Amino acid sequence: MRKRYLFFDVDGTLIAGGSYAKNYIPESTRRAIELLRTDGHFLCLATGRSEAMARGYMQELGFDNMVSDGGYGITIDGKLLGIKPLPKDKMIALLKECESRGIPWAIQPDNSVTRLAPDGRFYDFTHDTYQETRTVPGLDPESFENLYKAFIACYYPVEHSLESLKELPFCRFHHEYIFVEPSDKGAGIHRILERFGGSCEDAIVFGDSDNDLSMFGDDGWIRVAMGNASERLKEKADLITTDVDKDGIWNACVKLGLLKTNGDR
């Protein structure tokens, strides 16, 4: 069988459940991944999560390679090669603008499962369980060498009134806050393909959210949108499969000829 290079988003693509407390990987997805690996295909995560937050899923599914941090982090053979930070001057300008307007914020200055906030306002506003928020009184963003992400607590459409945000990538996954994080998974995928000598024509990408748009461009690979994907992503997809919790990964792989319908060998 022709070897394919498969890149999977995590939340909403490999993981179902909606609520982080109820997240799970469907059994059909686990089975598909197992069979794809057995058949010699190259498997790689492509997630907006930090490497630290995605590592558990990477290990659980037996992946060795990952594009993390929205395309800015690369992991090869289980080893993180590095993460490119967001431009510090633009991040500082955004946080200062938020401060001037009384908008709560938090930052991620390292590869961690924890974000930092200067006080309790961010958690009080969001009550978010996606990631632990640690309060550091007197937190000074300028004291850190790198800033990888920021989290801005606001309701839509406040983000469009933040002048400093216009020069930074961001995405809204939750009603209560936005993620300021890289959104260039496509560039990370190109780096992985180059590293392993793969071609764009042999690659297939799977996604569901607007932060996957960078890997749904005109790169020459096959683009698969989950049934639960955003309408913007579906418009650019070559194939729209079923929802993540309705055997979406399995059904896509069958339709693409990567798996037999019953999984027999």
ChimeraX attribute file (.defattr): number of C-alpha atoms within 10 A of each C-alpha:
attribute: neighborCount
match mode: 1-to-1
recipient: residues
	/A:1	8
	/A:2	8
	/A:3	14
	/A:4	20
	/A:5	22
	/A:6	20
	/A:7	25
	/A:8	22
	/A:9	26
	/A:10	21
	/A:11	22
	/A:12	21
	/A:13	24
	/A:14	25
	/A:15	19
	/A:16	19
	/A:17	15
	/A:18	12
	/A:19	10
	/A:20	14
	/A:21	9
	/A:22	9
	/A:23	13
	/A:24	15
	/A:25	20
	/A:26	19
	/A:27	12
	/A:28	17
	/A:29	23
	/A:30	16
	/A:31	14
	/A:32	21
	/A:33	21
	/A:34	13
	/A:35	18
	/A:36	19
	/A:37	14
	/A:38	9
	/A:39	16
	/A:40	13
	/A:41	17
	/A:42	19
	/A:43	21
	/A:44	23
	/A:45	26
	/A:46	30
	/A:47	27
	/A:48	26
	/A:49	21
	/A:50	24
	/A:51	25
	/A:52	15
	/A:53	19
	/A:54	21
	/A:55	18
	/A:56	11
	/A:57	15
	/A:58	18
	/A:59	12
	/A:60	10
	/A:61	16
	/A:62	15
	/A:63	19
	/A:64	17
	/A:65	22
	/A:66	30
	/A:67	33
	/A:68	29
	/A:69	29
	/A:70	27
	/A:71	28
	/A:72	24
	/A:73	25
	/A:74	24
	/A:75	20
	/A:76	16
	/A:77	10
	/A:78	15
	/A:79	11
	/A:80	16
	/A:81	10
	/A:82	13
	/A:83	21
	/A:84	14
	/A:85	18
	/A:86	19
	/A:87	13
	/A:88	16
	/A:89	10
	/A:90	15
	/A:91	24
	/A:92	17
	/A:93	14
	/A:94	23
	/A:95	22
	/A:96	15
	/A:97	16
	/A:98	19
	/A:99	12
	/A:100	9
	/A:101	10
	/A:102	10
	/A:103	17
	/A:104	23
	/A:105	25
	/A:106	26
	/A:107	23
	/A:108	22
	/A:109	19
	/A:110	18
	/A:111	18
	/A:112	13
	/A:113	16
	/A:114	17
	/A:115	19
	/A:116	21
	/A:117	25
	/A:118	18
	/A:119	18
	/A:120	16
	/A:121	17
	/A:122	24
	/A:123	19
	/A:124	11
	/A:125	15
	/A:126	16
	/A:127	11
	/A:128	15
	/A:129	11
	/A:130	13
	/A:131	12
	/A:132	13
	/A:133	21
	/A:134	15
	/A:135	17
	/A:136	12
	/A:137	11
	/A:138	9
	/A:139	15
	/A:140	11
	/A:141	21
	/A:142	12
	/A:143	8
	/A:144	12
	/A:145	10
	/A:146	18
	/A:147	22
	/A:148	22
	/A:149	23
	/A:150	24
	/A:151	22
	/A:152	24
	/A:153	25
	/A:154	20
	/A:155	13
	/A:156	14
	/A:157	8
	/A:158	13
	/A:159	19
	/A:160	10
	/A:161	10
	/A:162	13
	/A:163	11
	/A:164	18
	/A:165	19
	/A:166	13
	/A:167	11
	/A:168	15
	/A:169	16
	/A:170	20
	/A:171	16
	/A:172	18
	/A:173	12
	/A:174	15
	/A:175	11
	/A:176	16
	/A:177	23
	/A:178	21
	/A:179	19
	/A:180	21
	/A:181	26
	/A:182	24
	/A:183	23
	/A:184	21
	/A:185	27
	/A:186	21
	/A:187	15
	/A:188	22
	/A:189	25
	/A:190	17
	/A:191	16
	/A:192	21
	/A:193	16
	/A:194	12
	/A:195	10
	/A:196	11
	/A:197	9
	/A:198	17
	/A:199	14
	/A:200	17
	/A:201	12
	/A:202	15
	/A:203	21
	/A:204	19
	/A:205	23
	/A:206	28
	/A:207	32
	/A:208	28
	/A:209	22
	/A:210	18
	/A:211	25
	/A:212	27
	/A:213	20
	/A:214	18
	/A:215	28
	/A:216	27
	/A:217	14
	/A:218	10
	/A:219	14
	/A:220	13
	/A:221	19
	/A:222	20
	/A:223	23
	/A:224	27
	/A:225	31
	/A:226	28
	/A:227	22
	/A:228	20
	/A:229	23
	/A:230	17
	/A:231	14
	/A:232	14
	/A:233	24
	/A:234	24
	/A:235	12
	/A:236	17
	/A:237	22
	/A:238	13
	/A:239	17
	/A:240	22
	/A:241	24
	/A:242	17
	/A:243	19
	/A:244	28
	/A:245	23
	/A:246	17
	/A:247	18
	/A:248	24
	/A:249	27
	/A:250	26
	/A:251	23
	/A:252	21
	/A:253	19
	/A:254	15
	/A:255	13
	/A:256	14
	/A:257	11
	/A:258	20
	/A:259	19
	/A:260	15
	/A:261	12
	/A:262	7
	/A:263	11
	/A:264	7
	/A:265	7
